[in-house]
Amino acid sequence: MADWKSPMRADPSEWLVLSSCAPIKYRLLTELHSLTVADPNVARLRAEVLDWPPMKKELRYQRRDGTWGGKIHSANPRDSERTTEKVLWQMYELSWDREVKQIRAAAKTLKSFLAQKRTMPLYEFKAQVKQDPVRERLAIWFLRTVALGLLVRGGWSSEKRVMGAIENLLQRVNAFVSDPVSRHPVEHVGVGLPMIKREAMEDGYCFIPDMHILRVFAHTPELLDSIRYRTVLKKIFDYVMSADYQDLGEQLGAIRTVRGPIARGWGIHLRPVEEYAEKGNVDELLYILEQFARLGLLNRYPQLMTYMDWLMSHQGKDGRWDLPTKYFGQKPLFMSWLRLERD
């Protein structure tokens, strides 16, 4: 991305180097300015990042099985309880990676969800799936997707088993999008949540693209090296941007089981930018834009470019953004992923 400065009114790099915390400085210099730890200043920053006190405190709470809180998924965005997903994502935002032994310990547990085992620990879903094979299959596929997102973000996409699972997921999502049922994947039964149609399910799971699937693909740059995979990704996210998908909203539908329906959420729901600002969810919008940018699809969709135009219009002449704090923080999960400090 050699021309990342071109749409900006000014480059805020100098101000960030002088004013921001070590993790932001490190990511600025390595990700945007392509410096490496061979540079003494970057090496010094790297050491400071790995000694970051707020994150080192979290290491004390890791369990022997590699998880935090005995949970994998951050189910409730407003829940302050530690989960493996929440803590790992904070570590990744700090630029911690697979060099940290605690992250490697967590990855060992996450990789267990990629194995084709008859039994596996389902952590927070254990009570929900008891003696219900339908629910158990749903939980396994969901945790596998969450685990894949965390593994690729940590740098494990180069491993054959992880990459194989990603390719399998891509093929399944592509098969769903290619099926005519994807145009109307849910049906309304009574007054409850819309239910996902049985014909929209494969292997007991609906592979409709959501935020977790978006995260997996966005953090697997190897997919962009293949013309075939790039074509598939465009097809998948053309569907996500379509009216058929967007009408489903954040709740993509519930899945029937003998013990009652399980809600399926985490839809990639794009709303007017004014709604994000009024409800304080701009950090959610920024997160979505980041994922599409990593896929190289940001300028493919006019709606996303409209968001970018709005964002760039708020940049000052010095290159800094001074967005009101009321625009942020109403969804704490997105806030914890994105904001290392208030500036």
C-alpha positions, 0 to 999 in steps of 0.5 A: 500500500505505497500510496496510503498517504495520498488521500490524507490531508497530512501525515500524522506519523510524526505526531504519533511517534512523539505522542502515542503509546509504544504499541501504536508507535510500533505498529505505525513504524512496522505496518505503515513505514515497513521498518523492522526490528533490525532498526534499533529504535524499532527493537527498543519499541518491541521490547517495550511492547512485550513489557506492556504492564496492562497486558502482562497483568492478564497473563496471570489469569491464564489457565493451565488449558491455555484459556482465559476464564475457561471460555473461548468466545466473547458471547456478550459484548457488554460482559467484562468477564475475561475470555480467550477471544477477548484477551488474545485480540487485545494481545494481537492489537498490542502486536504480541504474537506467537513469540509469546509463550502464553499465546502459543499455549492458547493456540494449542487449545484452539488447534484442537478444534480443527481436529476431527475428533468424536469428543472435544471440550466445548467449554462455555457450550458444554451445558448447552449441548449436553445430550443434543448432537445437533447443538453439539455440531453447531457449537463445534463448527462455531468454535472452529470458526472462532478459533481459526480467526484467532489462529490466523491473526496470531500468524499460524496461517502458514501451517498446513493444518490451519490453512487447510481448515481455512480453505475448507471454510472458504469452499463451504461459504462459497457453496452456500453463496452459490446456492439459490437458497442464499437469497432467502435463507430464513423463514418466519415461524410465529413471532420469534426470530426468523429460522434458517431453512434446513436446505441452507444447512450443510453438515448441520451448520449454516455457512452464511458469512458473518463477522467471524468468517470475515475475520478469518479471511481478512487475516489470511493474506495467502488467499490473496495470492491465488486468483481463484480465491480472490474471485471467490472472496469477491463473490462472497462479499458481493453477497454480503453487500447485497440487499438480500443479506443486508435485510437480515441485519445483525441477527442472521436467523435462529437454528432449530434444535430439539431443545429449542432454537439457537440464535445465529448472530454476528451479521455484517450489518451496514447502516447509515454513517449517521446511525453509527455516530449517533449510537456511539458505534463508530469503532464497529464501523472502523473495524469492518472497514479494516477487514475489507481493506485487508481483503483489498475490497474497500474500493469495490463497494460504493457504500464503503467508500462513502464511509471512507469519504465521511471519515476523511472529511473529519481529518484536520489539516495537521493529519489528526482526527478529532472525532467526538468521544461520544462516537465511540464505546457503546459496544465495548467488545469493539472498543477493546479490540481497537482502542489502545488509548483514547487518542 
